Amino acid sequence: MFWLLSIYIFYGLGYVMVLLFKSSRSTNIASTAIFLVMIFGSGIAIPLDSLPSLIKKVAEFTPMAHSIKVLEGLWLGKQVFQENIMSVFYLAGISILLTVVIYKYKIKWEA
């Protein structure tokens, strides 16, 4: 069930991206750039141990890095809530914040 929370967070981030940009083209470009940064900074493409310390610090603030950490723990059969409790709380907080944004703001596309 945790993967549903991760999917919801990325859905919410996409919604926020749509709110920030006026056209679908600029939204697509910006969201692709941000998503690529999250992929390379989360340890999916390159292990975090081999990345510079600055990128590791930035990765601590991305939801993808926390999602990967918890999902990796689930996959390996670890005690997820005991070992990664801060990541779980971080993701829960982000999902609550995104829920507020989704319900408060409506998308206004320009033609």
Summary of the structure (lengths in Angstrom):
residues: 111
radius of gyration: 15.3
end to end distance: 38.2
largest distance: 49.7
contacts: 281
relative contact order: 0.17
helix: 77%
strand: 0%
